[in-house]
Amino acid sequence: MKRVRLAVLAVSCAAVLAACRPSEADTADGAKQGGMAGIEIEEKDGEQYYTFQDVEGNSYEAKLLDSVPKCEYDFSKLTTVEETGFKSYTDKEKGISSKMGIDVSEFQGEDIDWKQVKKSGIEFVFVRLGYRAYGEEGELVLDAMYDQNVKGALDAGLEVGVYFFSQAVSKKEAAEEAKFVLKHVKPYEITGPVVYDTEEIKWDTARTDGNTRQEFTDYAKQFCSAVEDAGYETMIYANLKWMAFTLDMEELKDYSFWYADYYELPQCPYQYQVWQFSETGVVPGINGNVDLNIWFCKDNVGRSRE
């Protein structure tokens, strides 16, 4: 996802996400499943640790949390279409299949041909609703292309969710962000999620630099609670560095996650519902690059309200 001085991202959640949430059984035996096979686990003094790399190639080690549901995907069942880069996943034994999607904002411009996007094989889109600027004033800003993108995607028959980039530094601000999102979601019959996103602002200072781990976690819960009270289901966007060191995953273990990782296979040991696997995707109908996402869903539960 592209960044500018005023940019902030978050994504909201809708009832469709309930079908993809992990069960208690996933927590107990997830580490033994195929999804964990490619993740390096090391035991030290009776504790387990995993290692991973960020997009700049820096290596990290973090403690594996027993109580957080583990990844259940077997990536030997993941396929990629060479011509498009689109991915698909089918695990008949576990009843898991996938949908291909993108996320867009004003950075994709004004001329998206949504019918062509759908015809290419894209099934869902997360549209940036807006962001809180990460300067001192923290202004709430509606994405310049939000309304046009939502209308175009819905008219084309795509499943639509929204995201909002948070820079909350208090529970009051997190609640304010949720109110802003709900105001702008209300006019549309979206069937996808509203995802809450906080991220590291690289190469610059941000108003959230002083937030503690507990505060980042509390603000996520505050936002999600307000959105759920309005009848939507929540999702949280994060990369593995953020999940390992910035959010308290034990407090957030009941939430669905949209996970960003641009390595060939995901490095996350925990369960997530959507994997953002590329920021350089090419999709017919869109000028320039766009983020590509795959959504893993249980087949025995409705995935949308189509």
Secondary structure as UniProt FT lines:
FT   TURN            5..6
FT   HELIX           15..20
FT   HELIX           24..29
FT   HELIX           30..32
FT   HELIX           34..36
FT   TURN            37..38
FT   STRAND          41..44
FT   TURN            45..46
FT   STRAND          47..53
FT   TURN            55..56
FT   STRAND          59..63
FT   TURN            66..67
FT   HELIX           75..77
FT   STRAND          78..80
FT   TURN            82..84
FT   STRAND          87..89
FT   TURN            92..95
FT   STRAND          96..104
FT   HELIX           106..108
FT   HELIX           114..119
FT   TURN            120..121
FT   STRAND          124..132
FT   STRAND          140..142
FT   TURN            144..145
FT   HELIX           146..155
FT   TURN            156..157
FT   STRAND          159..165
FT   HELIX           171..185
FT   TURN            186..187
FT   STRAND          194..197
FT   TURN            202..203
FT   TURN            207..210
FT   HELIX           213..229
FT   TURN            230..231
FT   STRAND          234..239
FT   HELIX           240..245
FT   TURN            249..254
FT   STRAND          256..260
FT   STRAND          274..281
FT   TURN            284..285
FT   STRAND          290..298
FT   TURN            299..300
//
